[in-house]
Amino acid sequence: MSGSRVVALGHHQPQRVLTNADLERMVDTNDEWIRQRTGIATRRIADDESVTDMAAAAAAKALAASGLEPSDIGQVIVATCSAIDRCPSIAAQVANRLTIPAAVCFDLNNACAGFCTALATADHTLRAGAARHALVIGAEKMSDLVDWTDRASCILLGDGAGAAVISAADDAEIGPVTWGSDPTRNGAVRLQDAWQPRFAQEGQAVFRWATSELPAVAAQACERAGIATTDLAAIVTHQANLRIIEAMTRKLDLRDDVVIARDVVESGNTSAASVPLALSKMVERGDLPSGRPVLLFAFGGGLSWAGQVVTLP
């Protein structure tokens, strides 16, 4: 096969909603301050669910929607930076729960860029003929990593998962990946303290990096797919911060009717889960036209980035 394509999506979010009003009772903050700086109104918090629970729930929906049998899946990749399980991998646990019998399973940690990195890895696997169908998942329980006394960071993060089933195809409906990192700035977004990790970042440095340098990188993903940014029907970026999303997309040459994912408003920053979570919800609502190019672009800790253009059924 010369390429691969996305055949189905699924997502899962915990039931508990943490509002800005709730945070006002926890730290010195308020709704206006949070919205002005991040655009976030609510986020979901997983009280009794693990990363594996959420990953398996999203994956089960994607697999059911694909029409494939568990035995058809030859690869399972879970992108996560918040899982505490190291062995067996979250991917292996998901395969067990979904009765996927003999797939190669592994977890991938590229922080917020993880899902797009994992999608490219699966695409390469299918192009090479090492599998015909793959399950790619982004799942995070970022609430485990929050310092709930730090008003600068506790307002940002949420929990959830998104998943995609991709299959080998004659036509390449997942475009070439544009990916990389700037390891000289790898401390700008980090999980610190090995035994009780806590999320920390240099917010202004990340904002400047994302809004000044990444629009050109996002445009490269379109160039590699053989299209112009004006051809895009939609953009789904990492849902880090609404101000970053809007500043980035303003610097791209887009049509007025392009659909821009803004799931961060209701879900917060869910790291590696944010792109597939937002994408699945948009497809479920019917926001995206079929057969039109959609740019997926994620960035974060590392500092790393990954993106590709996909065509959805």
C-alpha positions in Angstrom: 0.0 0.0 0.0 1.2 3.5 -0.7 -0.5 5.2 2.3 -3.0 5.0 5.1 -6.2 6.7 6.1 -8.2 7.4 9.2 -11.3 5.2 9.2 -12.8 5.9 12.6 -12.5 8.1 15.7 -13.6 7.9 19.3 -13.2 9.9 22.5 -13.8 9.8 26.2 -14.0 12.4 29.0 -14.6 11.9 32.7 -18.0 13.1 34.0 -16.7 15.5 36.6 -16.6 19.1 35.4 -14.3 21.5 37.2 -15.4 25.1 36.5 -13.6 28.4 36.9 -16.0 29.1 39.8 -14.9 25.9 41.5 -11.2 27.0 41.1 -12.1 30.4 42.7 -12.8 28.4 45.9 -9.5 26.6 45.7 -6.9 29.3 44.8 -6.7 33.1 44.4 -8.2 33.4 40.9 -11.4 34.3 39.2 -13.3 33.5 36.0 -12.4 36.7 34.2 -8.6 36.3 35.0 -8.7 32.7 33.7 -10.6 33.4 30.5 -8.5 36.4 29.6 -5.3 34.5 29.9 -6.3 31.0 28.7 -9.8 31.1 27.2 -10.7 28.1 29.4 -14.1 27.9 31.1 -14.2 24.2 32.2 -12.1 21.1 32.3 -12.9 17.4 33.1 -11.3 15.7 36.0 -11.0 11.9 36.3 -11.5 11.0 40.0 -11.7 7.2 39.8 -10.5 6.6 36.2 -6.9 5.8 35.2 -5.1 6.6 32.0 -5.8 3.1 30.9 -9.5 3.4 31.7 -9.9 6.5 29.5 -7.7 5.2 26.7 -9.6 1.9 26.5 -13.0 3.7 26.5 -12.0 6.0 23.6 -10.3 3.1 21.7 -13.4 0.9 22.1 -15.6 3.6 20.5 -13.1 4.0 17.6 -12.8 0.3 17.0 -16.6 -0.2 17.1 -17.1 2.7 14.6 -14.4 1.2 12.3 -16.3 -2.1 11.7 -13.1 -4.0 12.2 -12.6 -7.0 14.5 -10.1 -6.8 17.4 -8.0 -9.4 15.6 -7.6 -7.1 12.6 -5.6 -4.6 14.7 -1.8 -5.1 14.2 -0.5 -2.2 16.2 -1.6 -0.2 19.3 0.2 3.0 20.3 -0.8 5.1 23.2 0.7 8.6 23.4 0.8 9.7 27.1 3.1 11.6 29.5 1.0 11.2 32.6 0.7 7.4 32.9 2.3 5.9 36.0 2.3 2.4 34.7 5.6 1.6 33.0 5.2 -2.1 32.4 3.0 -3.5 31.0 2.4 -0.5 28.8 -0.9 1.3 28.6 -1.2 0.1 25.0 -0.8 -3.5 26.1 -3.5 -3.1 28.8 -5.8 -1.5 26.2 -5.2 -4.4 23.9 -6.1 -6.8 26.6 -9.3 -5.0 27.5 -10.3 -4.9 23.8 -9.3 -8.5 23.2 -6.8 -7.6 20.6 -4.8 -10.8 20.4 -1.4 -10.3 18.9 -0.7 -6.6 18.1 2.6 -4.9 18.7 1.9 -2.6 21.6 3.9 0.3 23.0 3.5 3.7 24.7 5.0 6.9 23.3 5.9 10.0 25.3 6.4 13.1 23.2 4.3 15.2 25.6 1.7 17.3 23.9 3.0 16.4 20.5 2.5 12.7 21.3 -0.6 11.9 19.3 0.6 13.4 16.0 3.9 11.7 16.6 2.1 8.4 17.2 -0.1 8.9 14.2 3.0 9.3 12.0 4.6 6.3 13.5 1.6 4.2 12.7 1.3 5.6 9.2 4.9 4.6 8.6 4.2 1.1 9.9 1.3 0.6 7.6 3.2 2.1 4.6 6.0 -0.4 5.3 3.5 -3.3 5.3 4.2 -4.3 8.9 0.5 -4.1 9.7 -2.7 -3.3 7.9 -4.7 -1.7 10.7 -3.5 0.3 13.7 -5.1 1.9 16.8 -3.6 5.2 17.8 -4.6 6.8 21.2 -3.8 9.9 23.1 -4.7 9.6 26.8 -3.8 11.8 29.7 -4.7 12.2 33.4 -3.1 15.6 33.8 -5.0 16.2 37.1 -2.6 13.8 38.7 0.3 16.1 37.9 -1.3 19.4 39.0 -0.1 21.5 42.0 -3.6 22.6 43.1 -2.0 25.4 45.1 -0.4 27.0 42.0 -2.9 29.3 40.4 -0.8 29.7 37.3 -0.9 26.0 36.3 -3.9 24.4 38.1 -6.3 26.4 35.8 -4.9 24.8 32.7 -5.1 21.1 32.8 -7.8 18.5 32.2 -8.2 14.7 31.6 -9.5 12.7 28.7 -8.6 10.5 25.7 -9.1 10.4 22.0 -8.4 7.5 19.5 -8.2 6.8 15.8 -8.2 3.6 13.8 -6.1 3.9 10.7 -5.9 1.4 7.8 -3.5 0.8 4.9 -4.9 2.4 1.7 -4.0 2.8 -1.9 -4.1 6.6 -1.6 -2.2 8.5 1.1 -5.0 10.2 3.1 -2.5 10.9 6.0 0.1 13.3 4.7 3.8 13.3 5.4 4.7 14.3 8.9 6.5 17.5 9.8 8.2 16.9 13.2 11.1 17.9 15.3 12.3 19.5 18.5 14.4 22.2 20.1 16.1 20.4 22.9 18.0 23.5 24.0 14.7 24.7 25.4 13.5 21.3 26.8 12.9 22.8 30.3 10.3 25.2 29.2 7.5 22.6 29.7 8.3 19.9 32.2 7.2 17.4 34.8 9.5 17.9 37.7 10.2 15.7 40.8 10.6 12.1 39.7 8.5 10.5 42.5 5.7 13.0 42.8 5.8 14.7 39.4 4.2 18.1 39.0 3.5 20.1 35.8 5.5 23.3 35.4 6.2 25.6 32.5 7.7 28.9 31.5 4.4 30.3 30.2 5.6 33.4 28.4 8.5 31.6 26.8 6.2 28.9 25.5 3.7 31.5 24.2 6.4 33.4 22.3 7.8 30.2 20.8 4.4 28.9 19.8 3.1 32.1 18.2 6.4 33.3 16.5 8.0 30.1 15.3 5.3 27.4 14.9 3.0 29.0 12.2 5.8 28.5 9.6 6.3 24.9 10.8 2.5 24.3 10.5 2.6 25.6 7.0 5.4 23.2 6.1 3.0 20.3 6.9 0.7 21.6 4.3 3.5 22.0 1.8 4.6 18.4 2.4 1.1 17.3 1.7 1.1 19.2 -1.6 -1.5 21.8 -0.6 -1.6 25.5 0.4 -3.0 26.6 3.8 -5.8 28.2 1.8 -7.0 24.7 0.8 -7.6 23.7 4.4 -11.1 23.0 5.6 -10.1 22.8 9.3 -7.2 23.1 11.7 -6.9 21.1 14.9 -4.0 22.3 16.9 -2.9 21.2 20.4 -5.4 22.7 22.7 -2.9 24.5 25.0 -4.4 27.9 25.3 -7.0 29.8 23.3 -4.7 32.8 23.0 -2.0 30.6 21.4 -4.5 28.9 19.1 -5.9 32.2 17.8 -2.5 33.9 17.5 -1.0 31.0 15.6 -3.9 30.7 13.2 -4.0 34.4 12.5 -0.5 34.1 11.1 -1.5 31.4 8.6 -3.1 32.2 5.2 -6.6 30.8 5.8 -10.0 31.2 4.3 -12.6 32.9 6.4 -14.7 29.7 6.6 -12.0 27.4 7.9 -13.0 25.5 11.0 -10.6 26.0 14.0 -10.8 23.7 17.0 -11.4 25.5 20.2 -12.1 22.5 22.5 -9.7 24.0 25.1 -12.6 26.2 26.2 -14.5 23.3 27.6 -11.8 20.6 28.1 -8.7 22.5 29.1 -5.2 21.4 28.1 -5.2 17.6 27.9 -1.7 17.3 26.5 -1.4 14.3 24.1 -5.1 13.7 24.2 -6.1 17.2 23.0 -5.8 16.7 19.2 -7.7 13.4 19.0 -10.2 14.5 21.6 -11.0 17.8 19.7 -11.0 16.0 16.3 -13.3 13.2 17.4 -15.8 15.7 19.0 -15.8 17.8 15.8 -16.5 14.8 13.6 -19.2 13.6 16.0 -20.9 17.1 15.8 -20.6 17.1 12.0 -18.4 20.2 12.0 -16.0 18.9 9.4 -16.8 18.2 5.7 -15.8 14.8 4.5 -13.0 14.5 1.9 -11.4 17.8 2.7 -8.0 18.4 4.1 -7.6 19.0 7.9 -4.3 20.0 9.5 -3.4 18.3 12.8 -0.6 20.1 14.6 0.7 19.6 18.1 3.5 21.1 20.1 4.7 21.2 23.7 7.3 19.7 26.1 10.6 19.0 24.5 10.1 21.6 23.0 8.7 19.3 20.3 6.2 19.5 17.5 4.5 17.2 15.0 1.8 17.7 12.4 0.3 16.3 9.3 -2.6 16.9 6.9 -5.3 14.2 7.0 -8.4 13.7 4.8 -11.4 12.3 6.8 -14.0 10.0 5.4 
